Amino acid sequence: MSITEQNRRHVIQSAKGEKPFDLLLANANIVDMVTGEVRLADIGITGNLIASVHPTGTRTDANEIHDLSGYFISPGLIDTHVHLESSHLPPVRYAEIVLAQGTTAVFWDPHELANVLGLEGVRYAIDSSRNLPLDIMVAAPSSVPSTPGLEMSGADFAGDEMSTMLSWPEVRGVAEVMDMFGVLHGSDRMEEILNAGITSGKLIEGHARGLNGADLQAYLAAGVTSDHELTSAEDALEKLRAGLTLQIRGSHPYLLPDIVAALKSLPHLSSQITVCTDDVPPDMLIEKGGIIALLNLLIEHGMPATDVLRFATFNAAIRLQRHDLGLIAAGRKANLVIFDSLETLKAKAVYVSGRKIAENNQLINALNVPNDILPPRDTMRLSPITPNDCTLKIAGINNGSARLRHIRGARFTQWGEVDVQIKNSVVQLPNNFSLIRVQHRHGRHDALPQIALLEGWGELRGAIATSYSHDSHNLVVLGRDPDDMAIAANLLIESGGGMALVQNGQILAHVAMPIAGMLSDLPAPELAAQFRQLRELSSEIADWEPPYRVFKAIEGTCLACNAGPHLTDLGLTDGTTRQIVDAVIHTVKHA
């Protein structure tokens, strides 16, 4: 008899009263994810499993008893779609934070690591997640890069790479399919990737931003079964009616009031409503929380706590095909979170596999850092640059004028046109314009810098640089002053990546991220403090205007898979037509 079989036999015997429980959680108010009731019961645990859920006081035979009188108990929370890289922490440090908040399982799309390191990045994600109390399920990145032909990342994934990843037992599905254009227009690459996913029988995650009508139906017909890219309440309802599993995300909180109102208007709440964080930076992860922060926002906007918890437990487990999670029932894994109130959720205690691991939002014992996993470094394959490399030039013109296409807006971008003067070969920036500069950092082509005009960000008073830039994670610098831009870029090249702010030749803030140019070696509180400082000081350089022109938009300004103009390492691109566009409309030379 195997250890697993032996453990199951002990669980059955405990349930029948033939053997004592290892642990009895007594007098708990159970949040029942099936009936929606909050009811009093005792929970007997043997090994890592729940052996029995029974009336209070009917069993006292246990090696240990925890009295939970007055408290509420829920299954451990599940995040159905997350990029751990956005926390800029390796998995062990990320786990220490979210476990204490009540999150006991996540579905990680290591899309960012894959775009820098290829299959090696996915292997690092898997290997660095082993043997942690946080159950980290890994998805196989489908969009490396997200828009082939418009950008170049550190690798290219097609059908063979997808089949390889899906053959690994730790990989539980195809990560978000961002190349919507390729799916809808029948690209060979996307057909190979989707066919590999369908053949594997594993999950296929969606990224259906802006899709509706026939295009949405076609996207589902390709095999996609979920979406977290919700843009409005109407969008959420159309996708739910189409049959997609919704992953309501916390990274766009301004949408939540309307989405909650729309869901509450339905005759019943589908089991195909789940929650996810997607992207949470380290300071917000510590100060506000991951999934727990989203659940509290949903409650604040009028969703009953019992429904919100079901989204994050039972519904999530169904979505992820994890029938050992998401329910307080015999035979399920004893991952549990204790709350003292259902009005505002805050983890009083957290149990994983039947063992109490956290209390009062702190782990009882720190997690061991794997010493046999070597984090990938030295991914900034660039030489230092000069201020001259941060000026916009028009080929063949020393002095004159030109009409140029440019990027207007943040997140939802549009094309603009503007007349500029050229003096001594350099474009003179118009009022209220700045520059965006993108340079390939992965060593796969000549890495000639691409520079474009940016409107709608105001006149940046310095430079903001990042090597964490969705989705190809090339080196991006925004600014007006070439000297500041060069200092910021060189700081990241030297430190192995990260984010930096420079103003008047002085470094305002710098967060080094030497692991793949996106993760930090620092302890989480120290990293969070540095990141918070950088975010706060960024307002010295940019005038932020929520909800779109915000600090986070820096990381997503090169998302070429989205509609409209974006600058990538290959040039000025149009996400709608999937073309690289010449910025120059016409020129006039002066003597």
C-alpha positions in Angstrom: 0.0 0.0 0.0 1.4 3.4 -1.0 1.8 6.3 1.4 -1.1 8.0 -0.3 -3.3 5.0 0.0 -2.3 4.5 3.6 -3.1 8.1 4.4 -6.5 7.8 2.7 -7.2 4.6 4.7 -6.4 6.6 7.9 -8.7 9.4 6.8 -11.6 6.9 6.3 -11.0 5.3 9.6 -11.0 8.7 11.3 -14.3 9.6 9.6 -15.9 6.4 10.9 -14.6 7.0 14.5 -12.2 4.1 14.4 -9.2 6.3 14.8 -8.9 9.8 16.3 -8.4 12.9 14.2 -5.0 14.5 14.1 -6.8 17.9 14.5 -10.3 18.9 15.3 -11.5 22.5 14.5 -14.4 22.9 16.9 -17.4 25.2 16.9 -16.6 26.9 13.6 -19.1 28.9 11.5 -18.6 27.2 8.2 -19.2 29.2 5.0 -20.9 26.5 2.9 -19.9 27.0 -0.7 -22.6 24.7 -2.0 -25.7 25.9 -0.2 -24.6 29.4 0.6 -25.4 28.8 4.3 -23.2 29.9 7.2 -23.6 27.0 9.7 -22.1 25.7 12.9 -20.0 22.5 12.6 -16.8 20.8 13.6 -14.1 19.8 11.2 -12.0 16.7 11.7 -8.6 16.6 9.9 -6.4 13.6 9.4 -3.1 14.0 7.6 -3.5 16.6 4.9 -7.2 15.9 4.3 -10.6 16.8 5.9 -11.9 13.5 7.3 -15.3 14.7 8.6 -17.6 17.7 8.8 -20.1 16.9 11.6 -22.3 18.5 14.3 -20.5 20.3 17.0 -19.6 18.4 20.1 -20.3 14.9 18.7 -16.6 14.1 18.4 -13.8 14.9 20.8 -11.3 12.2 19.9 -8.4 14.2 18.4 -4.7 14.6 19.1 -5.2 18.4 19.0 -8.3 20.6 19.3 -8.6 24.3 18.2 -11.7 26.1 19.4 -12.9 28.4 16.7 -16.0 29.7 18.6 -17.2 33.0 17.0 -15.0 32.7 13.9 -15.9 31.9 10.3 -14.1 29.3 8.3 -13.7 29.2 4.5 -11.7 27.0 2.1 -8.4 28.5 1.2 -8.6 31.2 -1.4 -7.6 30.5 -5.1 -6.3 33.0 -7.6 -7.3 31.8 -11.0 -4.9 33.9 -13.1 -1.7 35.7 -11.9 1.7 36.8 -13.2 3.9 36.4 -10.1 6.5 38.5 -12.0 4.4 41.6 -11.4 5.2 41.3 -7.7 8.9 41.4 -8.7 9.4 38.6 -6.1 10.6 35.0 -6.6 7.9 32.4 -5.8 9.0 31.7 -2.2 8.8 35.4 -1.2 5.5 35.8 -3.0 4.2 32.8 -1.2 5.1 34.1 2.2 2.9 37.2 1.6 -0.2 35.7 0.1 -0.4 32.6 2.3 -0.7 34.8 5.3 -3.6 36.6 3.6 -5.5 33.3 3.1 -4.5 32.5 -0.5 -3.5 28.9 -0.7 -3.4 28.2 -4.4 -2.7 30.2 -7.6 -2.7 29.6 -11.3 0.6 31.2 -12.5 1.1 32.2 -16.1 4.9 32.8 -16.2 4.4 34.7 -19.5 6.9 37.4 -18.5 9.7 35.0 -17.7 9.0 33.0 -20.9 9.3 36.2 -23.0 12.8 36.8 -21.6 14.1 33.2 -21.2 11.9 30.9 -23.4 11.4 27.4 -22.1 14.2 28.0 -19.5 12.0 30.6 -18.0 9.0 28.2 -17.6 11.3 25.6 -16.1 12.6 28.1 -13.6 9.0 29.0 -12.7 8.2 25.3 -12.1 11.4 24.4 -10.2 11.3 27.5 -8.0 7.7 26.7 -7.0 8.3 23.2 -5.8 7.8 22.1 -2.2 6.0 25.4 -1.1 2.9 25.4 1.0 1.4 27.6 -1.6 -0.1 25.4 -4.3 1.4 27.0 -7.5 -0.1 25.6 -10.7 1.7 26.6 -13.8 0.3 27.5 -17.2 2.1 27.2 -20.5 2.6 30.7 -22.0 1.0 30.9 -25.4 2.1 34.4 -26.4 5.8 34.5 -26.8 5.8 37.1 -28.2 2.3 38.3 -27.9 2.3 39.8 -31.4 4.7 38.1 -33.8 6.0 40.3 -36.5 5.4 43.5 -34.5 7.9 42.8 -31.6 10.7 40.5 -30.7 11.1 39.1 -27.2 13.7 36.6 -25.9 12.1 33.6 -27.6 9.5 32.3 -30.0 6.9 29.7 -29.0 4.8 27.8 -31.5 3.2 24.3 -31.5 6.3 22.3 -30.7 7.1 24.4 -27.6 3.5 24.3 -26.5 3.4 20.5 -26.8 6.6 20.2 -24.8 5.3 22.3 -22.0 2.0 20.6 -21.9 3.8 17.3 -21.5 5.2 18.4 -18.2 3.0 17.2 -15.4 3.3 20.5 -13.5 1.7 22.4 -16.4 -2.1 22.4 -16.2 -3.1 24.3 -19.3 -2.5 26.9 -22.0 -2.0 30.4 -20.6 -3.9 33.4 -21.8 -4.2 33.4 -25.6 -3.2 37.1 -26.3 -2.8 36.8 -30.1 -6.5 37.3 -30.8 -5.7 38.5 -34.3 -3.9 35.3 -35.0 -6.7 33.2 -33.7 -9.4 35.0 -35.7 -7.4 35.1 -38.9 -6.2 31.5 -38.7 -2.4 31.9 -38.2 -0.6 28.6 -38.4 1.2 29.4 -35.2 -2.0 29.9 -33.2 -3.7 26.9 -34.7 -0.7 24.8 -33.6 -0.8 26.2 -30.1 -4.5 25.8 -29.7 -4.5 22.3 -31.2 -1.8 21.3 -28.7 -4.0 22.6 -25.9 -7.1 20.8 -27.1 -5.2 17.6 -27.6 -3.8 17.7 -24.1 -7.2 18.0 -22.6 -6.0 20.8 -20.3 -7.3 24.3 -19.8 -7.1 27.1 -22.4 -7.1 30.6 -20.9 -8.3 33.6 -22.8 -7.5 37.2 -23.3 -10.5 38.5 -25.2 -10.0 42.3 -24.7 -12.5 44.2 -26.9 -14.0 41.1 -28.6 -17.7 40.9 -29.0 -20.3 39.6 -31.5 -19.0 37.2 -34.1 -15.4 37.7 -33.2 -16.1 36.7 -29.6 -18.0 33.6 -30.8 -15.1 32.7 -33.1 -12.6 33.1 -30.3 -14.6 30.6 -28.1 -15.0 28.3 -31.1 -11.2 28.1 -31.2 -11.2 26.4 -27.8 -10.7 29.3 -25.3 -12.8 28.9 -22.2 -12.0 31.9 -19.9 -11.4 35.6 -19.9 -10.1 38.2 -17.4 -9.9 41.2 -19.8 -13.2 42.7 -18.9 -13.7 46.2 -20.0 -17.3 47.0 -18.8 -20.3 45.4 -17.2 -21.9 44.9 -20.6 -18.7 43.2 -21.7 -18.7 40.9 -18.7 -22.3 39.9 -19.3 -21.8 39.2 -23.0 -18.8 36.9 -22.2 -20.7 35.1 -19.4 -23.6 34.5 -21.7 -21.3 33.3 -24.4 -20.0 30.6 -22.0 -16.7 31.9 -20.9 -15.6 31.6 -17.3 -15.2 35.1 -16.0 -12.1 36.0 -14.0 -13.0 39.2 -12.3 -9.7 40.9 -11.6 -8.4 43.3 -9.0 -6.0 45.3 -11.2 -8.9 47.3 -12.7 -10.9 48.3 -9.6 -12.8 51.2 -11.3 -14.9 48.6 -13.2 -16.0 46.7 -10.2 -19.1 48.7 -9.1 -20.8 48.3 -12.5 -19.8 44.6 -12.8 -21.2 43.8 -9.4 -24.4 45.6 -10.2 -24.7 43.6 -13.5 -24.0 40.3 -11.8 -26.6 41.0 -9.1 -29.2 41.6 -11.7 -29.0 38.0 -13.0 -31.4 35.3 -11.9 -28.6 33.4 -10.3 -24.8 33.6 -10.0 -23.1 31.1 -12.2 -20.4 28.8 -11.1 -18.4 30.3 -14.0 -17.6 33.4 -12.1 -14.1 33.4 -10.5 -11.6 36.0 -9.3 -8.0 36.8 -10.1 -5.3 39.4 -9.4 -3.5 39.3 -12.7 -0.8 41.9 -11.7 -0.1 43.3 -8.2 3.1 45.2 -7.5 5.0 44.4 -4.3 4.0 47.4 -2.2 0.3 46.9 -2.9 0.5 43.2 -2.4 1.8 43.7 1.2 -0.2 46.8 2.1 -3.6 46.0 0.5 -3.3 42.3 -0.3 -3.8 40.1 -3.3 -7.1 38.2 -3.8 -8.2 39.2 -0.3 -8.2 42.9 -1.3 -10.3 42.2 -4.4 -12.8 40.2 -2.3 -13.2 43.1 0.1 -13.8 45.5 -2.8 -16.5 43.3 -4.1 -18.2 43.1 -0.7 -17.8 46.9 -0.4 -19.7 47.3 -3.7 -22.6 45.2 -2.5 -21.8 41.6 -3.3 -22.6 39.2 -0.4 -19.5 37.7 1.3 -20.8 34.2 0.8 -21.0 34.7 -3.0 -17.6 36.5 -3.1 -15.9 33.6 -1.2 -17.5 31.1 -3.5 -16.0 32.9 -6.5 -12.6 32.5 -4.9 -12.9 28.9 -3.7 -15.5 26.4 -5.1 -15.9 28.2 -8.4 -12.2 28.6 -8.8 -11.6 24.9 -8.0 -14.1 23.9 -10.6 -12.4 26.1 -13.2 -9.0 24.8 -12.5 -10.2 21.2 -12.4 -9.0 20.8 -8.8 -11.6 18.7 -7.2 -9.4 18.3 -4.1 -9.8 22.1 -3.3 -12.4 24.7 -2.8 -14.9 23.1 -0.4 -15.0 22.2 3.3 -16.0 18.5 2.8 -14.6 15.1 3.6 -11.9 14.0 1.3 -10.8 17.6 0.3 -7.4 19.0 1.1 -7.4 20.8 4.5 -6.6 24.2 3.1 -8.6 26.6 5.3 -8.8 30.3 6.2 -10.3 31.6 9.4 -12.0 35.1 9.5 -13.4 36.9 12.5 -16.0 38.7 10.4 -17.7 38.4 7.0 -18.1 42.2 6.7 -14.4 42.8 6.1 -12.3 39.7 5.4 -9.0 39.5 7.1 -7.3 36.2 7.7 -7.1 35.4 11.4 -5.4 32.1 10.8 -4.5 29.9 7.7 -4.2 26.1 7.5 -2.5 24.3 4.7 -2.7 20.5 4.4 -4.1 20.4 7.9 -1.3 22.4 9.5 -1.6 25.9 10.9 0.9 28.0 9.0 -0.2 31.6 9.6 -1.8 33.7 12.3 -2.8 37.4 12.3 -1.5 38.0 8.8 1.9 36.6 9.5 3.5 33.2 8.7 4.4 31.2 11.8 7.6 30.1 10.2 9.5 31.6 7.4 9.8 29.5 4.2 13.1 28.0 3.2 14.6 29.5 0.0 15.6 26.7 -2.4 19.4 26.8 -2.6 19.6 24.4 -5.5 17.7 26.8 -7.9 20.0 29.3 -9.7 17.9 32.4 -10.6 18.5 33.5 -14.2 20.6 36.7 -14.4 22.5 38.8 -17.0 19.6 39.3 -19.3 20.3 42.9 -20.2 22.3 42.2 -23.3 23.0 45.9 -24.1 26.0 48.2 -24.1 25.7 51.7 -22.4 24.0 54.4 -24.5 24.6 58.1 -24.9 22.3 61.1 -24.8 22.5 61.3 -28.6 20.9 57.8 -28.7 17.9 59.4 -27.0 17.0 61.9 -29.6 14.5 61.6 -32.5 16.0 62.0 -35.9 14.6 61.9 -39.4 16.8 60.2 -42.0 18.3 62.5 -44.5 17.3 65.8 -42.9 19.6 68.1 -41.0 17.3 71.1 -40.9 13.7 71.3 -42.0 10.3 70.2 -41.0 8.2 67.1 -41.0 4.7 65.8 -40.4 4.9 62.8 -38.1 2.5 60.1 -36.9 2.6 59.7 -33.1 1.0 57.8 -30.2 -1.8 59.7 -28.4 -3.1 58.6 -25.0 -2.3 55.9 -22.5 -3.6 52.3 -22.4 -6.3 53.0 -25.1 -4.1 54.7 -27.7 -5.0 56.5 -30.9 -3.0 57.8 -33.8 -2.1 61.4 -34.0 -0.3 63.7 -36.4 1.8 66.7 -35.7 4.2 69.1 -37.5 7.7 69.3 -36.1 10.8 71.3 -36.7 14.2 69.6 -37.3 17.4 71.4 -36.2 20.8 69.9 -36.5 19.2 66.6 -37.4 17.1 66.4 -34.2 13.3 66.7 -34.0 12.4 69.6 -31.7 9.7 68.4 -29.3 6.4 70.3 -29.5 4.8 71.5 -26.3 2.9 68.8 -24.3 4.8 66.0 -26.1 7.4 63.6 -24.8 9.5 60.7 -26.2 9.2 57.0 -25.8 12.3 54.9 -26.6 12.3 51.1 -26.9 15.4 49.0 -27.4 15.7 45.2 -27.8 17.5 43.7 -24.8 17.6 40.0 -25.5 20.4 39.8 -28.0 18.3 38.4 -30.9 18.8 41.3 -33.3 20.9 44.4 -33.7 18.9 46.3 -31.1 18.7 49.6 -33.0 16.7 51.9 -30.7 13.1 52.9 -31.8 11.9 56.3 -30.8 8.5 58.0 -31.2 6.5 61.0 -30.1 4.1 60.5 -27.3 1.1 62.8 -26.6 -1.3 62.7 -23.7 1.4 62.1 -21.1 2.2 65.8 -20.8 5.7 67.1 -20.7 7.7 64.6 -18.7 10.0 66.4 -16.2 12.8 63.8 -16.3 12.9 60.2 -17.4 11.2 56.9 -16.4 12.9 53.7 -17.4 11.8 50.0 -17.1 13.0 46.6 -18.3 9.7 45.2 -17.1 7.5 46.1 -20.0 4.7 43.9 -21.2 5.0 41.7 -23.1 8.4 41.4 -24.6 10.1 43.2 -21.7 12.5 45.2 -23.7 14.2 48.4 -22.4 11.7 51.3 -22.4 12.4 54.9 -21.5 10.0 57.8 -21.4 11.1 61.4 -21.2 12.0 64.7 -22.9 15.6 65.3 -21.8 18.1 63.1 -23.6 20.6 63.3 -20.7 18.1 62.0 -18.2 16.9 59.3 -20.5 20.4 58.0 -21.1 21.2 58.0 -17.3 18.1 56.0 -16.6 18.7 53.5 -19.3 22.3 53.0 -18.4 21.4 52.5 -14.7 19.2 49.5 -15.7 21.7 48.1 -18.1 24.3 48.1 -15.3 22.1 46.7 -12.6 20.6 43.9 -14.7 17.2 45.5 -15.1 14.5 47.1 -13.0 13.0 50.5 -12.9 14.5 54.0 -12.5 13.6 57.7 -12.2 16.0 60.4 -13.2 15.5 64.2 -13.1 18.0 67.0 -13.9 20.8 64.5 -14.1 20.0 63.1 -10.6 18.7 59.6 -9.8 15.4 60.0 -7.9 14.7 56.3 -7.4 16.0 53.0 -8.6 14.7 49.4 -8.0 17.2 46.8 -9.2 15.6 43.6 -10.6 18.6 41.5 -11.6 16.7 38.2 -12.0 15.6 38.1 -15.6 15.4 41.9 -15.4 12.1 41.6 -13.5 12.6 40.0 -10.1 14.5 41.2 -7.0 16.8 39.5 -4.5 15.6 41.8 -1.7 13.4 40.7 1.2 9.8 41.6 0.4 9.3 44.5 2.8 12.5 46.1 1.6 11.5 45.7 -2.0 8.0 47.0 -1.3 9.5 50.1 0.4 11.8 50.8 -2.6 8.9 50.3 -5.1 6.6 52.5 -3.1 9.2 55.3 -3.0 9.7 54.9 -6.8 5.9 55.1 -7.4 5.5 58.1 -5.2 8.4 60.0 -6.7 7.2 59.3 -10.2 4.7 62.1 -9.7 7.7 64.5 -9.8 8.2 63.5 -13.4 4.7 62.7 -14.7 1.2 64.2 -14.0 -0.9 61.1 -13.5 -4.6 61.1 -14.5 -6.4 57.9 -13.4 -7.8 55.5 -14.5 -5.6 55.2 -17.6 -2.6 57.5 -17.3 -1.3 56.0 -14.1 2.1 54.7 -13.0 1.2 51.1 -14.0 0.7 52.3 -17.6 4.4 52.6 -17.9 4.7 48.8 -17.8 2.0 48.3 -20.4 2.7 51.2 -22.8 4.3 48.8 -25.4 1.4 46.2 -25.5 1.4 45.8 -29.2 -1.4 43.1 -29.0 -3.9 45.9 -28.1 -5.6 48.0 -30.7 -4.0 51.3 -31.7 -0.5 52.5 -32.0 2.4 51.2 -29.8 6.1 51.4 -30.0 8.1 48.2 -29.9 11.7 47.2 -30.5 10.8 46.8 -34.2 9.2 50.2 -34.7 5.9 52.1 -34.5 3.2 49.4 -34.8 -0.6 49.4 -35.3 -2.3 46.7 -33.2 -5.4 47.0 -35.2 -4.0 46.3 -38.7 -0.9 44.4 -37.4 1.5 46.5 -39.4 4.7 48.4 -38.7 4.0 52.0 -39.7 6.4 54.7 -41.0 6.1 57.6 -38.7 7.1 60.1 -41.4 4.1 61.4 -43.5 6.1 64.0 -45.4 9.2 66.2 -44.9 10.5 69.5 -46.1 14.3 70.2 -46.2 15.6 73.7 -45.4 18.9 75.1 -46.7 
